[in-house]
């Protein structure tokens, strides 16, 4: 799965989280997680509406706007002279199905250690429209959650390398330890990046969704702890 597809997959979960619980019916959840097209998810992210008829021209406009909003964040970092300090901050062509001259922020985010903490800087004392007018709450939260997910993904990749060649209980314990470490880092990234909500258009909603995501990762951490304890005492 490329960066764009991963971002949209995370965005689906974020969109569902933004829907008030009393309106989060199984039918609604199923639509966004299973049935909605990439174009529809993109439209909800940018315009907060669901198109039921595909329009390739509109999709291209939405893609341009999405990358414009993400690139706004990079502009803010540039103004704060933070880019020079990020050795792994890579500029790359966007992986979305449209060739546009914008910074591939999605790929960039995936290469930075503590990625969501970097994303949080977009809202830390911003004097530009990086958050309040340029990126939008849905896109902001999707970006923060995506960044934290990429952090976990890196640890999971380390597990595949570190646990290679091991067998049985030893291999299981090795993998669980790396997963646990990755989830802890994902959790700390989400907590650290949450303060960016204060600069969003709807900070209360932003904080609520971020808290929901933080709780979900905490539950996964607890389950991994229990699993590690079981594997260790055998």
N, C-alpha and C positions, 0 to 999 in steps of 0.2 A: 504494500500500500504506500503510495507516494505521500508527500507532505500535505498536499492539498486535500486528498481524500481523508487523511487522518484528521486534519483540521475540521472538515465537514462532519466527520463521525463524532468528534468531541462537541461540535456545535449543536448537533441534534440533542445530545444529553443536556447541554446548557439551556437550550430552548425549552425543553420539557421542565427543567428545574425552575424556569422563570414563570411557568404557568402556576397560578395559585393551586394549592393542594385540593381544594374543594371542586376545582374544575378539571383536575388531572384524571380524567376517566381512562379506563383501559383502552377505549377506542381512540382517544386523543393521543395517548402515549404510543400506541401501535402505529398510528399514522406517521408521527414524526420520526420514530426510531426504525420503522420497517418499510413504510410505503412512500414517504415523501422523496421526491427526486432531488438531486443536487441543486438544480435550478430553484426549486421551491425553498430549500433550506437557505440558499444564498439570498433569496428575496426577503425571507423573514429576518435574516441577519441585518440586511441593509435598509429595507423599507418597512419591516414589520407587517408584511402582508403575504398571503399565500396565493400565487397565481395558479390557476387551474388549466391554463392553456399555454403550451410551451412557446416561447418567443426567443429565438436565437439572438436577435438584435438586443433585446432587453438583457439577456444573460451576459452578453459581452459588456454592456454598460455597468451591470452590477459587479462583474469581476474587476473592472477598472476601478470602480469606487471602493471595493474591498481592499485592493492592494494600495490604493491611495490612502485609505485610513491606516492601514498597517505601516505604510511608509512614513506617515506623519509621525509615528512614534520614533522611527529611526532619525527623523529630522530633529526631534527634540533632543535625543541623545547626542547628536552631532553638536547642537547648540551648547550643550553642557560639557562638551569636549570629553565625553566618556568613551567614544569609539576607539580612540587611540590606545586606551588601556585594556581593550578586549582583544587579546591575541587571536582568539578563534572566531571573531566576528566576521563571517564570510559573506560576501556579496555573491548572489547567484541568481540565475534566471528563474522566475516563478515556475512552479510545476503545474499550475492551473492550465486548463486547455485553451490558453490564449496567450500569444506572445506579446507582452507589453513591456516597455522599458521601466520597470519598477524593481525595487530591492526585493529579493526573495526572502522576506522576513520570516516566513514559516520555516524555511530551511535553516536560516540563521539562528532562530530560537532554539532549534534542535541541537545546535553545536556548542551552546554556551553552558558552562558549568553554573548551576544555580540559575537556570534560565528564567524561571518565573520571578525571581527577585529582580532580574534585569528588566523584565516586563513591568514590574511594579514601579520602576523609576519613571515610567511614562507619566505617572500621576504624582510623583513626589515633587512638590513645589513647582509644578509646571507653570510657566508664564505664557506659554503658547496655547494653541487650541488642541494640543496633542490628545487630551482626553475630553475636556468639556465640550468641544465642538467638532473635533476631527475624527474621533474613532467610534463613539457610541457605546452604550453599556453592554449590549449583547456581544458585540465584537470584542470588547475589552475582556469580559469574563471568559469568553471562548479562548482568547489568546492566553490568558493567565492559566487556565485549566490545561490547555494544550501544552504550554511550556512546562508545567509541572509533570505532565504525563511523559514528555520527552525525557525529563530527568530520570524518571522511573525506568523508562525503556533502556536508557544507557546502562543502568545497573543490571538489568535483566540480560543485556548483551554480555556484560562482564561475567555473569554466572555461566553462560554457555561456554565461555572460554576457560574459566577457572575450574569448572566442574567436569570438563571433558576428560574422559578416561576413567573416571570414578564409577563405581558400581554399587547397586543396592542401597542400603541405609546411608552409607557415607555420601553417596551422590545426592540422595534426597535431602540430607541435612545441609549439604553445600548449597544446593539450589534454594532451599528455603531461607537460609541465612542471607543470601544475596537479595532475594525478593523482599525480605524484611527490611534490609538496609535501604533498598530502593524505595519502598513505601514510606519509610521514615523521612527520607529526603524529599519525596513528593509532598508529604505532609508539611514539612517545614517550609518548602517553597510556597505552598498555597497560603500558609499563615503569614509568611513574610510579604507576599504580594497583595494580600487583602487590603492593605491601606490605600491601594490605588483606587479603591471604590469611592473614597472621599472626593475624588476629582471627577467622578462620573456624573452623567446627567440624572441618574436615579440611584443615589448612594444606598438607600434603604434596600431596594431590590437587589442591588449588586452585593451588598453584605449578606443578605439572606441566602442567595444562591451560593456564594463562596462558602458560607458556614455549612450549607448542606453538603457541598463537595468535600469539605474538610472532615465532617463527621463520617462520610462514606469511606474515606481513606483510613480514618482512625479505626473503623470496624475491621477493615482488611488487615491492619497492623495487629489488632488483637487476635484475629484468627490465625495469622502467621506465627505469632508468639506461642499460641497453644499448640500449633502443629510442630514447631521447633522443639518445644518441651517434650512432646510425645516421642518424637524421633530420638531425642537425646537420652531418654531414660530406658530405651529398649536395650 
